[in-house]
Amino acid sequence: MTPIKIVGIILIALGALALVYGGFSYTKDTTAVKLGPIELTVKEKETVNVPLWLGIGAIVAGALVLVMGGRK
């Protein structure tokens, strides 16, 4: 399997995941207050939404890479 085909498969898989889940979330640590040796940190949950068109575009791009990558 060539690296081009692997890239195509990864794009298709990422596009499918984007369509199924619609986004992802992560936790970010931020420093709220710092008074001398005392430091207060806050954990914030951030959510990133993946647009529908981006998931579809990744699937189409992956399919094109698979089709065009196999031709010589």
Secondary structure, 3 states (H helix, E strand, C coil): CCHHHHHHHHHHHHHHHHHHHCEEEEEEEEEEEEECCEEEEEEEEEEEECCHHHHHHHHHHHHHHHHHHHCC
